[in-house]
């Protein structure tokens, strides 16, 4: 009888250990930074984000993030040029805020990173893949990330390029025109999440 109880107890412990823990993104300490570049200048700014992550032990297994487009900020221009740029980015020329107020990212896979990306953040240890929804379209996006699960927190850092034309953001993509903005937008991701108890 005691052996049966011991086996049952060990099985229960093993099962509980494999259950994922849930983490909530700390919006105050997390952000997405962006850099959009033209041939002769660039602009930098950020977005807020909310969301959650799941992890089994020290391995992230999933997550969902929401990016409110209204939170877009520019960090390099003075007024009134700053507001003019933000109004344009929120318009139908780019993010079409009125119709699509949010972008979302749903993690579909997290696997060990084996190298090969020339712009990967130093220390990248995982390759994150997910479905990214923006301006009403959903496409897969992958990027190397440095993910650290310590105690009750998860820290994630990543840098990668996002091809805006993949989601139909095609304005200013003709190199023969006076204003040409490169399709690739530089993204820097900073996520801090705490375990939900």
Backbone torsions as a table, in degrees:
resi	resn	phi	psi	omega
1	UNK	NA	-43.3	-178.7
2	UNK	-66.9	-34.1	178.3
3	UNK	-66.1	-40.1	178.7
4	UNK	-63.1	-41.5	178.7
5	UNK	-65.4	-37.9	179.5
6	UNK	-64.9	-44.1	178.6
7	UNK	-62.9	-43.3	179.2
8	UNK	-62.9	-40.3	-180.0
9	UNK	-65.1	-42.8	179.3
10	UNK	-65.2	-38.2	178.3
11	UNK	-64.7	-40.9	179.7
12	UNK	-65.0	-40.7	179.1
13	UNK	-64.0	-41.3	179.1
14	UNK	-64.2	-41.5	179.2
15	UNK	-64.5	-44.0	-179.0
16	UNK	-65.6	-34.9	-178.9
17	UNK	-65.7	-28.5	-177.8
18	UNK	-86.6	-5.8	179.3
19	UNK	-74.1	135.5	-178.5
20	UNK	-72.3	146.0	171.9
21	UNK	-94.1	148.2	-179.1
22	UNK	-104.4	138.2	-179.7
23	UNK	-127.8	141.4	178.3
24	UNK	-108.0	133.8	179.1
25	UNK	-65.5	132.7	174.3
26	UNK	-85.4	102.6	-174.4
27	UNK	-64.8	-26.4	-177.6
28	UNK	-73.1	-25.3	-176.8
29	UNK	-116.5	8.2	179.4
30	UNK	-116.6	149.4	179.0
31	UNK	-163.6	163.2	170.6
32	UNK	-117.4	121.4	178.1
33	UNK	-103.6	143.0	-177.6
34	UNK	-129.3	155.7	174.5
35	UNK	-141.1	116.2	176.9
36	UNK	-106.2	130.6	-172.0
37	UNK	-122.2	139.5	169.6
38	UNK	-107.7	-175.7	-177.0
39	UNK	-66.7	-28.5	-174.5
40	UNK	-127.1	5.9	178.1
41	UNK	-163.8	173.1	176.6
42	UNK	-150.6	164.5	174.0
43	UNK	-131.4	149.1	179.8
44	UNK	-128.4	151.8	180.0
45	UNK	-170.8	-159.7	-175.0
46	UNK	-153.3	166.7	169.9
47	UNK	-128.0	153.2	167.1
48	UNK	-82.9	166.2	171.7
49	UNK	-152.9	152.2	173.9
50	UNK	-126.3	167.6	176.3
51	UNK	154.0	-166.6	-178.0
52	UNK	-148.9	157.9	176.4
53	UNK	-130.7	154.4	171.3
54	UNK	-122.1	146.8	179.4
55	UNK	-144.5	142.1	172.3
56	UNK	-107.0	110.9	-172.9
57	UNK	64.6	-120.2	-179.7
58	UNK	-106.8	17.5	-178.5
59	UNK	-115.5	120.5	176.8
60	UNK	-68.5	132.6	-176.5
61	UNK	-117.1	-11.2	-179.7
62	UNK	-177.5	177.3	178.7
63	UNK	169.6	159.4	177.3
64	UNK	-138.7	136.2	-178.8
65	UNK	-129.6	145.7	175.3
66	UNK	-122.9	133.5	-179.4
67	UNK	-117.4	108.4	177.2
68	UNK	-73.9	117.9	-176.8
69	UNK	-62.9	-29.5	179.4
70	UNK	-62.9	-17.2	-178.2
71	UNK	-83.9	-1.5	-177.0
72	UNK	-57.6	134.8	-178.7
73	UNK	-130.5	150.7	173.2
74	UNK	-112.5	136.0	-174.0
75	UNK	-110.7	1.7	-172.0
76	UNK	-122.0	-12.3	-175.6
77	UNK	-103.6	148.4	171.9
78	UNK	-84.7	165.6	171.8
79	UNK	-74.9	150.2	-0.4
80	UNK	-87.7	1.8	-178.4
81	UNK	-62.5	-34.8	179.7
82	UNK	-59.3	-49.4	-177.9
83	UNK	-66.5	-35.7	177.9
84	UNK	-61.8	-43.1	178.3
85	UNK	-64.4	-45.9	-178.2
86	UNK	-63.7	-39.2	177.3
87	UNK	-61.9	-39.8	179.2
88	UNK	-67.1	-42.4	-179.9
89	UNK	-65.2	-32.4	179.4
90	UNK	-81.6	-12.8	-175.9
91	UNK	-79.2	178.8	178.0
92	UNK	-65.3	-13.6	175.8
93	UNK	-63.2	-31.6	-176.1
94	UNK	-128.4	-92.4	-171.1
95	UNK	-85.6	-15.2	178.8
96	UNK	50.9	58.8	-174.4
97	UNK	-53.4	-40.2	-176.2
98	UNK	-61.0	-38.8	-177.7
99	UNK	-89.4	-36.6	-176.0
100	UNK	-126.8	81.0	-173.9
101	UNK	-72.9	-12.2	-177.9
102	UNK	-136.9	151.2	165.6
103	UNK	-114.9	152.5	-177.1
104	UNK	-136.0	149.7	175.7
105	UNK	-132.4	123.0	179.8
106	UNK	-115.3	116.4	-178.9
107	UNK	-68.5	129.2	177.6
108	UNK	-110.4	-20.6	179.7
109	UNK	-160.0	142.5	172.1
110	UNK	-134.3	113.9	-177.3
111	UNK	-128.6	158.0	177.8
112	UNK	-56.5	138.3	179.7
113	UNK	-87.9	129.2	-176.4
114	UNK	-107.4	6.5	177.3
115	UNK	96.4	177.5	176.0
116	UNK	112.0	-18.7	179.6
117	UNK	-91.5	119.2	-173.2
118	UNK	-69.5	-19.7	-179.1
119	UNK	-109.6	11.0	-179.5
120	UNK	-59.8	145.1	178.5
121	UNK	-64.8	139.5	177.3
122	UNK	-56.3	134.4	-179.5
123	UNK	89.1	5.5	179.5
124	UNK	-57.3	130.4	-177.4
125	UNK	-125.3	-7.5	179.0
126	UNK	-137.5	150.2	171.0
127	UNK	-105.7	117.2	-177.8
128	UNK	-100.0	131.8	176.4
129	UNK	-126.2	140.1	179.8
130	UNK	-160.1	171.7	175.9
131	UNK	-92.7	117.4	-179.2
132	UNK	-106.4	120.6	-179.8
133	UNK	-105.6	123.1	180.0
134	UNK	-149.4	136.3	178.5
135	UNK	52.2	39.4	174.5
136	UNK	79.6	4.7	178.6
137	UNK	-121.2	145.6	179.0
138	UNK	-120.3	126.0	177.8
139	UNK	-138.8	155.7	178.9
140	UNK	-74.6	142.1	177.8
141	UNK	-139.3	131.3	177.8
142	UNK	-121.4	149.6	176.3
143	UNK	-160.2	146.0	174.1
144	UNK	-73.4	144.3	-179.4
145	UNK	-142.6	151.4	171.0
146	UNK	-98.8	110.6	-176.5
147	UNK	-116.4	127.0	179.2
148	UNK	-125.4	121.2	175.7
149	UNK	-107.3	114.4	-177.3
150	UNK	-132.8	118.9	179.1
151	UNK	58.1	-116.1	-177.8
152	UNK	-104.4	20.6	-175.9
153	UNK	-137.0	155.6	173.7
154	UNK	-125.2	131.2	174.9
155	UNK	-118.4	130.7	-179.5
156	UNK	-131.3	130.9	175.7
157	UNK	-129.2	139.4	178.3
158	UNK	-156.9	149.3	170.9
159	UNK	-132.7	136.5	-179.8
160	UNK	-164.2	170.7	176.0
161	UNK	-103.8	140.5	177.2
162	UNK	-116.1	121.9	179.6
163	UNK	-83.5	102.4	-175.1
164	UNK	-63.0	-27.7	-178.1
165	UNK	-68.6	-21.3	178.4
166	UNK	-62.6	-26.7	179.0
167	UNK	-102.4	14.2	175.6
168	UNK	85.0	12.6	178.3
169	UNK	-87.7	81.4	-168.3
170	UNK	-102.4	4.5	-179.0
171	UNK	-68.1	143.9	178.1
172	UNK	59.3	38.6	179.1
173	UNK	-110.4	9.2	178.4
174	UNK	-96.7	109.8	-177.0
175	UNK	-61.0	-17.4	-178.6
176	UNK	-82.9	-11.1	-179.1
177	UNK	-85.1	162.4	-177.1
178	UNK	-61.4	-41.1	178.3
179	UNK	-109.7	111.7	178.0
180	UNK	-120.8	119.8	178.4
181	UNK	-108.0	128.6	-178.9
182	UNK	-58.2	140.1	179.0
183	UNK	-62.4	-33.5	-177.7
184	UNK	-80.8	123.5	176.9
185	UNK	-104.4	129.5	178.4
186	UNK	-77.5	126.2	-179.2
187	UNK	-116.9	135.2	174.4
188	UNK	-125.2	119.1	-172.9
189	UNK	-107.0	129.6	178.5
190	UNK	-130.3	110.7	-177.1
191	UNK	-123.8	130.7	172.6
192	UNK	-124.2	126.8	-177.2
193	UNK	-135.2	144.7	179.7
194	UNK	-116.2	146.6	-178.1
195	UNK	-65.6	136.1	175.4
196	UNK	-87.0	119.3	-175.2
197	UNK	-101.9	NA	NA
